[in-house]
Amino acid sequence: MSFWAVFVKRGKGKKALLALIFTYLATSVILRFEGQRNTGLRKYTIYELVNYSSAQPTFINKVASLFQVEERPLLAPSLSEDEVMAMIESQISNLPFKAWQRHKNKKCSGKACVKYPSIYELRYNNIHWQTLRTSNGTFHLYNAFYDNRTLVEEKPVIRILGMVDRLQPPETYCQLWIDGFETAIISPVTNYAYIWEGSWGNHRENVMQPYLITCRMPADNINLIPESVSLVEKPYDTSTTNLRVIDNQPSSGEKEDFAVCVKGLDVGKDDLSVRITEWLELLFILGAHKVFLYDLDVHPNVSKVIHYYEEKGRVEVTKLTLPAEQPNIPGLIHMYFKAKIVNKRQNEVIPYNDCLYKNMNRYKYIVLLDIDEIIMPRKVLSWKELMETVVHKGQENKKIPRSSYAIRNVYFLDGMQEPHGYASDIPKYMHMLQHVYRAEHYTKPGQYVKCFHDSDRILILHNHYPFKCIGGWCSPYSVDTEVAHLQHYRSTCVGELKKICKEDFMVNTIKDSAILRFRNDLINRVQNTLIHLGFIQHASHNATPNTDGIM
């Protein structure tokens, strides 16, 4: 930038004009001196002076010395209180900052008056949780939602997602905070939906149990949507929790087709950046509108990939922690989950159900997947075409609509491809495209399935199927394996099947090239992304991604 430009930028009005005049006079003196010394005395136009100052790095220092301009480091301005609050809201989405700003100075009187809880007096736990301690157990609350779906009985209701260290939580109440109201509206909790099966383990007191907590909007206020909700043991207690009520609606006014939800990612020690790029791009090709990821502990290169897609609007990343006294130290989280698999599974249902309720109004189908799984349509090219077929088929001889459409699991294990070699015309780093041999036999019906869940009908979800549905029992439909299946890419079978893995799955394998229908498009998409991120230099089948030092 020229010295003239510097003055224009720094000055204002008449001061800037005076600065220009003095700059012109000073530079004329210096340049006349230099011209006399080097090329003879001559006049310089102001345009020549500006160009000269831009081209000579030391020249600006000469002029600056005449005015004794001190060079100072450029420091970022201090953030205003509003900017700080906006930053916190973006990171801790369950805090109702704006509502608190409106309520914090309001006063109410009388026996039925409840004071709006100050954000300074809430009990925070591991950043993303709020804590309620009662006479019979402790609640750790994660998020709250407004649920006005057509099939919900006595709608609308408020749902609170959290964990409680009791098998039978105590009686509690919701304090519903509505803009314009002097105090809270009190509504008793009507249901604790247990998001677990006792036979799976950890069915005992003093272990954090996952719940969906429900309270109804009173009839007098049925058309109002609370800004936030507090959970208390007694109706008029001053609460230590206050969760912003989420009511996400589709931006276009209509639901998109498919949202993919992924549990808390625990891949801090593994650089899966290239694998996850291939996985995401294949999901988008098949028809996923957006992928929702939860970040527990993620490798820096994986973080770089998912934030790239986040900027493109195709991925949403939510930072996640474990509640109560569970570890949240990177590395130790993975060790903890490995040692306590049941605790791991119980924690996983929180992001699954959080994703369901954030997207129940925005997407027709919620699909829970791991980053090593793909639902592959075998006769059509997209999930949309697939669902048009299976929804019609699932309704045959059935009076009520299906809640979910279950896709059976089949293994594409690493060792299955090795005896057959790898394709020379496909980049070596394209793991799924390079692995086209799978087990001949599927895992048993109902085991390790993944589903397309109808967002209008699901109350609570598990990894593999719905726990409970709205309006009664769930009605999943098992999709024929000739129509679609779940391609599961692993090094070996899951722990429960390791003893029978070789005999039941590794011995008999067959080639399944359904994925190769998307080969050219997938390769181009992945290579363009890897080049953009600096993982490869150019598109080549022989290129090896270099992610060293890119963290």
KOLLOSE-31223 format. One record per residue: x, y, z of N, C-alpha, C in turn. Coordinates in steps of 0.001 Angstrom, whole numbers, plus 500000, padded with zeros to 6 digits. Atoms other than C-alpha are relative to their C-alpha. Last residue first. Layout:
XYZXYZXYZ...
This chain:
500899499897498852497420469599510893499760501456500390501119499157500429498932469729507428499079500289501168499697498584499875502363468518508579498878500921499584499012499657498985501848465033507262500229501506500018500658499218498948498607464691505283500963500342501130498997499629499015500275463585502079499344500909501024500268498802499198497729461763499972501075500225501042500150500414498607499355459211497660499773501244500843499683499022498953498859459870493964499761499406501381498851500455499215498943456856491668500355500948501137500341501278499386495462457300490192501122499511500909499262501121500565496302460947489596499601498728500728500810501197500172494597464277490169500809498917499316500717500061501266497119466863491343499248498683499916499636498872500843498951468068494433499223500032498693499304500457501201497364465815497064500239501214499121499610501369499683496382466572500689500660499307498812498546500153500007496388470331500047500480498611500349499516500041498614492784470883501118501508499823500085500348498742499337491737471998497624500576500053501418499127498971500571493601469070496070499753501335500699498653500240499464491880466628498448501001501014499461499951499603498593488476468135497631501403499852500576500125498542499937488984467974493881500076500506501435498724499400500399490273464401494185499936501524500059499020500196498928487214463308496180501326500669499639500377499210498828484720464816493744501066499914501095499823498577500297486475463480490655499695500866501220498568499712500096486809459971492110500230501488499769499423500047498661483156459900493172501484500333499978500464498833499245481848461044489791500654500048501374499401498798500579483961458508487945499620501252500775498546499907499987483148455563490222500536501344499513499738498608499637479440456014490914501480500350499895500885499161500807478355452820489164500270501485500236499260499535501172481427451230490767499118500785499031499431498675499741479542451057494081500688500578498774501051498977500091477409448185492813500560501407500171499473498778500618480559446100492233498954501107499865501182499142500031479809443220494576500455501375499514499750498647500503482301440358494210498679500751499912500409499794501382481607437355496414500317501442499599500126498611500431483075435987499644499571500065498535500755499887501247482750432682501482499776501471499653499732501153500882485455432068504070499319500162498645498756499867500753485493435490505735500193498904498950499947498868500919481846435719506853501249500039499111501283499548500526480566432752508831500114501073498911500818501086500536483776430799509450498735500513499313499315500697501093486145433749509845499089498975499337499754499129501146483808435970511846500607499238498821500565500688501170482442433300514208500319500742498695499766501445499893484534434223517246499499499248498771498625500356500345484706437879516223500243498492500014499977501010501064480927438311516152501413499504499667500922501086499675480308440180519441500066498854498981499548500861498906483418442283518907499127498799500279500176499367498695482374443647515515500321498985501097501379499905499504483771441831512493499954500738501335500530501297499584487222442624511078498580500191500516498851500904500074489118445432509325499586498594500395499256500154498760485835447195508642501240499145499765498565500115500291483739448543505777500793499997501306499284499693498765480006447903506306501483499696499799498611500410500247477858448073503189500861500500501154499059499128499297474260448290504407501405499463499788499373500547498803471898446683501889500977501012500582498976499156499369469417447622499217500629499242501148500349498607500286466866446081496818501051500957500550499842499827501444468142442500496626499734501448499590498588499777500309468641442669500401500268500110498505499385501181500613464880443080500850501439500316499598499813499878501439463989446041503089500747498772499479498686500502500382462764445162506587500116499983498479500099500885501159459822447376507526501401499591499584498915499984500995459631448961510973499755499001498875500312500944501077456261449418512711501088500025498928499285499724501244456766451070516078499700498914498966498848500839500296454168450758518812500604500352498642500057501441499759451912453578519895501267499278499585501307500582500270451029457104518817499942498496500170501132499166499616454565458387518516498701499290499636500575499184501060457258455720518308498779500755500505501431499741499827459562454126520829499528500936498900500410500524498692463003452552520723498493500113500182500684499110499060463605453057517011499671499295501311501437499982500268466263450921515283499313500939500993500433500920501047469999450370514973498515500052499672499099500096501149471708453196516878499390499219498841498758500690499696468747453754519190500812499942498715499220500842500904466036456311518715501151499301500694498599500114499587463269458019520683500693498925499152499893499311498713459819459347519686501440499980500493499050500533499019459801458503515976499998500832501278500537501106499201456707459062513829500907499519501127501301499661499409457044462342511933499544498990501045499829498998498940460789461891511330498682500409500649500999498979500299460223458661509399499987501012501148501035499782498991463445456750510093499080501138499568500575498713500355465563455349507241498818500199500951501349499709500489467263452543509059499857501399499414500167498552499933470504450769509941498724500352499236500673499295501086470728447074510749500145501506500194499097499020500606473360445591513081499373500706498803498703499730499361471185442561513851500807500994499170500175499229498767467474442603512887501297500335500698501037498959500078467862439825510341499813500697501344501377500455499808471109437933510977499003501153499895500260500234498578474362439259509509498502499724500166500339498802499221474468438816505753499970499643501484501103500059499035476202435930504042499834501324500729501179500513500696478299436168500876498782500041500910500476501289499499480778438381502668498774499571499195500724499988498730482122441183500508499658498582500423500319501365499586484526441858497680499410500043501399501255500417500630484427445330496093499687498523500263500450501207499298487072447072498181498611499595499501498996501056500144488993449558495999499575498695500665499932500398501405485996451852495523500973498852499780501239500702500346485449451869499286500006499545498547500157501269499292489056452662500138498755499238499558501468500097500042489766455335497538499602498644500586500572499486498751493394455824498664498478499989500029499832500963498909494744453533495950499322500456501290499007499579499002493341455758493232500036499050501189500689499297498915491303453673490765501060500421501008500568498780500566492727452551487403499126500755500999498928499068500353495096449987488932499477501320499469500171499410501322492281448128490704501093501036499731500678498718500007493444446111493704499985500596498597499247498837500446494355442464494143499126501250499939500396499657501362492014439480494320500769501200499450499683501088500937493474437769497401499735500348498532498572500272500200493552441151499233500297498843499032499534499505501300489899442120498762501404499517499670500760500648501074488382440025501561500498500406498615499329501194500500491098441032504023499284499307498851498757499691500716489761444563504439500615498771499335498820499963499138486246443469505375501278500159499178498942499830500993483206444420503263501298500145500804498632499550499780480606443056505695500831500064498723499094500968500610476857442930505135501420500565500067498555499780499985474189444630507274500754498880499288499152501026499390470459444656506570501490500237499750499087500494501029468546447868505841500982499033500651498749500581499517465539448708508036500788499368498864499706500953501073462803451081506872501407499475500248498605500075500445461314452944509819500126498952498902499203499023499255457975454110511254501424500069499473498825500528499312455823452360508672500763501123500711498695499777500629452441453785507796501131499441500847499371498763499543449309452167509290501365500155499338500973498928499873446955449663507647500620501325500429499741499325498734449587447270506324499101501219500104500604500763498902448835444668503670500264500616501368500864501102500414451193446438501259499537499207501223501395499732499657452525449611502852499050498879499590500235500154498569456122448441502916498566500209500421499960501426499662456198447937499145499657499784501465501155500643500634455095451515498476499928498526500379501170499493499287457595452861500982498737499369499432500207500760498769460262450540499535498811500510500805500305501422500187460041451786495939499611499330501313501257500054500756459812455538496475499551498560499804501110499837499059462458455086499149498650500017499291500120501162499131464973453655496676498777500114500899500630501054500804464356456375494113499774498746500836501350499532500297465087459014496767499235498947499190500860500306498864468076457051498057498555500415499720500105498998498936469664457244494637499112499504501122498776499223499804470960455162491740499933501007501141500164498610500419468454452322491485501250500772500413500699499994501289468670448537491602499767501402499456499406500963500927471215447928494374499342500015498621501103500510500821470661450923496655500579499114498890499826500073501452473706451110498964498741499480499313501193500699500485473349452283502562500030500066498477500741499368501091476945453205503411498766499152499694501214500642500505478858452455506609499368500825498874499540501144500802482409453170507851498818499252499372499212499521501135481603456699509091500631498867499196498622499807499591478796455359511268500813500357498762498913500778500592475221455918510178501299500241500748498864500092499083471887457073511593501055499089499390499201501213500232469470458122508847501192500028500941498773499904499214466672460615509607500726498664499854499388501216499467463979460830506937501301500341500735500978501083500020461522463567505959500559498756500673499693501124500893463863466377506989498938498920500115499248499560501186463437469885508454500241498886498982500830499132500830460763469436511107500657500362498670501292500655500231462357466407512812499081500838499105500309500107501427465834467909512343498636499404499690499599498780500713466867469210515764499484500002498561500891498910499618464809466471517395500396501336499375501392500228500400466470463626515503499148501228500289500053499793501445469977465065515910498577499790499474499853498560500204469532465339519674499877500326498515501316499418499767468242461780519635500023501524499915500964500537500954471397460406518023498638500691500143499924499302501297473625462798520008499037499460498954500261498568499836472238461436523330500154500742498672501393499705500352472026457788522248499652501479500182500235499803501438475810457550522124498564500387499671499684498622500378476285458076525875499649500283498545500993499130499375474474454843526670500244501468499660501275500116500714476541452938524127498929500910500608499853499405501333479805454204525593498668500002499253500061498550499791478699453385529135500111500734498665501407499706499731478044449842527898499814501498500261500770499983501238481495449663526257498531500336500243501385499977499505483396450603529393499039500127498820500095500762498749487062449734528754498554499872500487499542501369500262487081450780525092499837499125501233501024500686500784484974453847525856500378498543499734501172500179499145487372454931528616498912499226499272499647501075499077490436454411526399498814499662500912499961501247500779488849456527523654500298498804500905501383500330500381487927459292526106499964498660499281500579500758498886491462459165527558498551499630499698499226501232499820492879460187524199499415499133501088499697500669501269491473463698524455500933498809500213498620499743500392490436464391528077500277499269498692500092499240501248486690464509528609501383500423499521498830499259500508486501461851531299499701500721498688499340500773501049483153460938532930501130500827499396498577500148499705482366462766536154500725499138498981499655500476498648478977464131535103501512499875500151500464499346498776478338464561531374500554499365501267500693500994499179480409463550528318499597500653501317499238500499498854481290466332525889499168498941500714500674500842499009480123467234522394500957499664501136499044500452498995481015469925519849499247499296501120500353499586498644478433470062517100501032499443500968499201500617498941479483469943513444499590500581501349500122499194498790477062470614510593500710499260501128499738500673498723477961469327507144499753500993501128500383501402500139476835470226503609500178499202501288501380500204499595476756474017503999499534498560499912500800500195501211479952474580501986498521499763500317500028498714500685481653476004505084499174499940498720500878499142499208480695472825506937499876501374499339501373500274500421482230470779504141498989500833500789500094499633501416485605472423504741498573499786499505500258498559499991485009472129508494499964500557498575501407499768499677484625468365508068499682501493500053500930500479501032487897468043506187498566500393500341499821499143501177490008470209508516499014499612498900500665498731499706488602468409511547500089500943498810501431500303500130489664465103510020499202501275500240500269500084501437493136466587509590498550499641499711499986498685500669493218467755513222499704499943498504498663499717500522492155464291514547499984501341499252499797500179501431488777464434516319501418500395499612498545499915500090487792463970519957500376499650498562499471500283498662484139464329520941501503500205500034498551500037499817482829466043517807500345499789501473499735499565498624479229465368516806501469499705500318498935500688499272478454465200513081500132500590501400499865499384498685475299466113511164500964499166500843499498500970499031475411465302507438500280500738501303499051499469499029473284467295504993500385498908500985499982498540500117471190466713501893501036500612500916500016499357498682471984463003501581500098501514499815501157499157499726471095461984498027499908500595501385501188500834499805473276459115496876498766500819500370500397500554501295475903461487495464498695499222500128500603498905500756475992463391498763499543499527498616501296499675499401476558460179500710499287501093499203500919501038500448479325459179498293498601500229500585500346499749501402481035462534498857499046498936499460500905498866500120480869462128502619499566500217498554501292500355499402482390458630502597498981501133499837500651500932500923485222459550500215498588499660500492500302499233501212486110462568502364499269499117498992501252499293499729485823460452505533499609500891498825501133500939499937488395458004504208498677500750500192500281500409501374490794460795503222498799499061499959500434498869500815490643462485506646499635499589498581500954500577500943490771459270508680499504501052499008500203499061501098493888460347510582499137499330498927500001500580501343493468458217513697499722501073498952498675500563500286494425459346517220500124499481498575498911499067499770491534461752517803501372499469499625498935500403500935488946459511516207501200500932500134498875500255499091486144459549518786501162499475499159498791500534500630483319461050516753501137499922501015498798499263499651480146461512518810501251499349499432499729499892498561477358459723516936501282500807500255498849500818499591476601460443513271500265500249501481499529499663498658473296461716511857501091499018500425499184501074499428472466461718508142500553500478501330498943499527499112469605463971507043500731498782500547499176500849499136467522462938504043501028500792500800500222501451499907464561464329502061500792499330501117499082500697500904464335468092502573499815498502500232498948500888499529461224469340504346500895499531498850500274501415500229459285472287502972501185499164500469501403500258499716459105475937504049499601498553499801500766499864501240462392476736502335498501499819500218499807498650500543464256477432505581499150500240498758499309500000501301462816474307507199500077501404499416500951500155501091461923474899510867500747500042498666499457499826501350464101474409513922498930499717498952501148500228500881462279474878517237500447500260498562499689500062501432464942474633519925498727499677499217500889500950500673464027475731523461500226500082498485500700499389501136466997477427525140499153498933499308499622500423501348467824475583528329499190500754498951500847499201500903467730477078531812500464499733498574499922500347501416469093475071534737499097500942499206498579499974500357469917476040538333500207499553498555499358501094500723466304476908538999501496500213499789499103499264500894464827479067541702500902498982499322498571499916499690462165476750543048500698500961499042499572498603499914458521477596542442501452500137500466500465499065501045457254474255541120500621501387500039501248499431499506459396471954543262499604501163499096500640501043499194462058469649541818498662500467500552499883499812498555463021472034539013499304498857500726500515501178499309463667471898535261500260500159501488499214500408498834464021475223533459499349498772500621500660500829498999462730475923529959500993499664501112499116500899499261463565478531527333499193499233501037498621499710500403462036480747524681500970499043500684499066499483498994458654479134525160501373500297499392498779500805499985456400478775522096500964500589501021498766499275499732452843480050522487501196499040500044499491499431501252449738478618520857501309500759500170499690501053500960448866476260523719500604500542498703498849499449500736449103478927526380500428499092498850500141498552500133445766478472528137501098500622499150501036499679500983445863474726527439499855501496499773501356499875499440449139474297529313499011500496498955500388498589499965452144473292527157498577500076500557500953499471500968453031469761528107499861501513500117501047499251499306456108468329529806499145500709498957501072499280500696458370465589528468499101500756500972500946499502498996461756464201529539498959500877499305500685498889500639463797462088527111498855500388500928501453499810499984466133459976529189499584501135499056500529499018500954469663458530529173498470500045499995500948500648500902470916456825532381499401501042499047500721499055500834474025457979534278499158499273498948499363500023501321474916455297536799499174500916499110498724499284499946474034455972540450500848499838498740499952498626499506471237453372540415501426500535499983499888499857498549471348450243538292500093501480500363501353499705499530470665448961534802500014500045501529500012498718499288474252449272533620498617500381500514498987499695498993473680446372531203499854501386500595498717499740500658471922445487527949501106500358500993499273501261500200469010443831529796501363500196499353499320500434498777467877447237531069500829498751499821500595501271499587467117448455527561500789499475501192499092501122499749467869452127526919499175498759500305499398500272501305466401455500526031501028498861500138498682500597499750464058455653529024500604499560498671499788501093500963461158457974528207501437499510500138498567500248500163460367459995531338500149498819499046499430501258500473456834461310531028501521500032500008501005501061500173454405463885532367500601498669499597499451500994500928456773466484533821499018498831499936499353501194499447454571469046535554500560499107498891500608501189500611453944472440533904500711498766500531499599501265499394454552475816535539499249498843499339501170500863499986454395478999533463500466498635500502500045501254500745457266481295534392498625499351500072499411501140499299457003484924535442499830498740499161499276499525498825456269488371534029500726498869500713500608500443498759455333487050530586500878500426501186501136499157499654456330489060527522499307499615501283499759498569500167458588486377526054498730500796500297500579499485501233457732482948527422500197501507499951499751498563500068459738481016530035499580500521498627499982499593501401458348477566530816500084501521499915500318498575499962459239476263534278500184500513498572499409499078500970459081472494533910499545501420500325500860499055500696458370470351536931500812500805498984499413498689500286459862467296538621499003500842499204500970499059500571458783464045540261500660501366499820501031499426499121461779461846540932499039500904499249499761498600499623463645459746538362498861500558500841501324499406499897463101455970538448500161501447500473500835500819500877466267454294537225498562500478500014501048500786499359468323457110538730499241499193498953499362501135499324471594458840537806498986499183500803500360499967498584469849461038535247500620498780500674499656501233499297470921461883531697499754500193501489498965499966498971469502464472529335500273498642500602499103501139500160467167465438526517501116500088501030498667499707499460464291467749527372500833498726499917499147501169499738461115467645525290501362500472500517498583499669499913458471470388525426500757498726500360499291500377498780454986469514524253501438500501499924498560500192500092452473470807521727500600499642501352498959499067500438450566468616521530499523501440500206500062498802499164448105466590523576501132500965499677501201499840499185449139463437521708500129501228500896499740499894498558451910463898519168498692500223500752500393501222499308450828462677515713500210500048501513501424500317500134450836466104514057499566498833500869500289500891501121454257467151515285498548499507500066501394499776500367454311470094517711499617499134498799500488501083500862457525469314519557498499500184499762501439499793500140459448472270521028499498498983498981500619499871501325462928471092521991498493500238500124501466500012499889465357471176524928499389500339498647500736499111500902469066470309525034498500499874500234499215499664501192471755468691527232499290501005499089500881499690501130470510468278530806500810500538498825499130499223500882472462466537533568499244500177498686500301499900501429470044465459536299501112500781499308499420498857500711471085464339539789499707499899498512499312500185501265469120462051542089500448501299499347499904501406500391466604461869544909500600499876498593499899500808498778466605465122546887500148498516499667501258500128499264467315466938543624500242499171501256499868500962498906470456468248541940498693500000500800501010499844498952469868469905538568500221498905501035500230500978498937472868470274536274498890500433500962500425499270498811473420471941532907499461499007501023501068500573499184475443470340530114499655500959501135501228500122500777477566471647527212498807499453500787500293498992501034480588473049529058498592499889499433499250500367501214481508469962531118499540500794498780499234501231499882478818470703533700500630499673498650499480500526501254477268474088534305500807498736500258498943500979499693475142474927537324500434499329498696500255501341500498473233478115536534501150499088500388500362500881498896473803481092538806499589498602499538498871500113499073475702483343536406499722499027501141499014500904500622473176482705533634501226499827500892498854499293500579470620484240535976500968498991499386498660500379499535467457482253536522501113500755499270499294500558501153464213484171535901501439499680500419498975499137500557462585484675539291500711499303498846498745500742500159459420482726539920501009500919499329498946499380500798456387484569541263501253499118499975499810500773501224453490482412542430501104500565499110499629501376499685453670483704545997500327499187498755501069500935499703453616487331544918500520498584500195500326500136498576455985489711543257498860499007500166501376500461499824457817490101539975499753499782501487500374500402498648460886492035538955498552499536500012501429499988499696462498492334535558499747499509501423500304498865499120466188493208535328498522500082500378499120499939498818467398489855533983499667501138500966500646500331498724464418489158531729500815500400501230501294499330499844465370490821528434499422499818501404499780498563500088469062489916528570498691500767500224499486499553498703468147486420529765500211501512500008501125499981499074466022485893526653500444500510501370500850498866500356468924486906524432498805500115500945499398498715499673471355484596526211499044501171499752500922498987500540469195481466526176500466501418500312500154498869499078472102478974526645499090501068499386501163500190499121471587475703524734499797501140501002501278499643500605473772476717521773498809499851500941500855500642498999477051476840523644498556500323499629499276501145499464479590477628520890499168499196500999499620500854501119477548479975518715500697498733500480501194500675500529475853481400521805500344499048498865500344501060499053479258482153523351498791499212499499498964501025500089480361484105520267499676498827500917500219500706501270477079486007520110501006498872499834501164500863499830477440486885523798499719499195498735499601501102499121480961488187523245498843499030500179499164500896500806479801490243520269500466498804500822500882500710500935476969491758522336500793499001499161500731501014499225479405492599525141499083499190499098501056499421499182481675494354522634499295498876500765501364500380500330484839492674521451499021500707500918500680500751498951488145494502521782498563499724499592500746499192499013489708495599518525499343499102501037501440500136500185492263493311516875499273500833501047500666500856499025495794494639517115498505499964499717501448499929500192497837496017514210499322498999500920500649501250500436501379496403515523498495500195499881500561500774498893502617499976515661499372498714499482500612501230500492504902502002513382499541499150501194499537501211499317505511505446514855499261498778499467501071500987499864505033508349512462500552498730500613499802500768498778507671511031513136498824499059500260501189499762499174506292513250510362500071499255501321500247498561499973509594513540508543498847500340500923499088499398499028510468509977509564499814501507500087500542500145498651507361508732507802500881500686501033501063499000499829508606510142504519499456499948501417499391498672500093511890508259504803498964501082500223499346499711498730510153505115506085500627501392500000501038499575499044507777505153503107500610500346501349500359498605500234510797505062500816498991500509501026499399499136498972512261501920502296499547501440499885500347500385498628509951499519500467500525500952501053498774499941499197510273501381497142499679499711501469498961500908500533507588500371494619501247499961500864500471501377499973504562501789496442501105499037499617500077500424498600506322505046497254499539498560500114498641500189499498507307505408493591499975499472501436499457501235500568503780504844492384501389499710500543500755501124499438502429507475494748500569498687499502499602500145498591505159509923493834499307498799500639498678500622499968504646509366490136500451499757501430500209501400500371500928510052490563501319499248500005500448500733498809501717513237492497499789498530499697501439499871499766503720514485489541499618499196501233500732501265499923507464514750489863498526500294500215501242499964499224509598517704488786499315498648499941501198499961500807513217517251487631498781500040500925501174499406499381516767517658488937498831500015499027500200498586500268519320515235487558498698500505500560500404499770501391519352511495487224499808501475499680499951501127500922521046510092490344499724500385498545498846500862499781521976512731492880500139498969498896498803499203500238519652515397491601501239499146500125499892499785501441516871512797491356501253500783499653499543501242500603517500511646494922500166500151498490498631500255499536517312515210496189500555498749499332499155499040500703514286515963494048501462499784500387499779500488501358512769512713495333500828500976499171499134501180499987513227513687498955500327499540498593498660499633499528511875517211498534500946498811499899499373499224501073508937516045496438501423500370500376499463500959500976508158513368499011500664500716498841498842500705499432507844516017501693500610499045498999498863499086499874505648518324499627501246499280500489499528499637501339503337515487498536501220500893500090499298501166500548503079514096502057500586500329498638498683500082499361502274517554503398500802498823499479499200498847500450499476517932500845501399499926500582499581500227501383498168514420501458500899501127499499498952501022499963498080514916505219500533499733498604498761499361499549496183518149504722501155499004500035499542499148501102493563516293502679501301500688500365499428500870501024493265513510505318500560500820498849498718500497499487492817516096508032500680499116498979498976498980500219490149517846505998501374499529500472500394498669500434487989514719505853501161500926499744501431499781500222489304511733507829499793501455499564500559498676499804492775510333507965498523500075499739499967499610498588494021506771508498499281501323500253500686500983499165492955505283505185499919500480501442501422499925500312493832508379503184499207499090500916500550498790499419497159508529504966498510500143499728499983500137498548497969504927504218499364501207500657501153500813499640496892505364500618499905499813501505501199499180500233499340508206500237498760499225500441500096499147498817502057506041501783498783500913499915499207498778500061501377503476499103499816500812501277500863498798500000500000500000500000500892501241500000
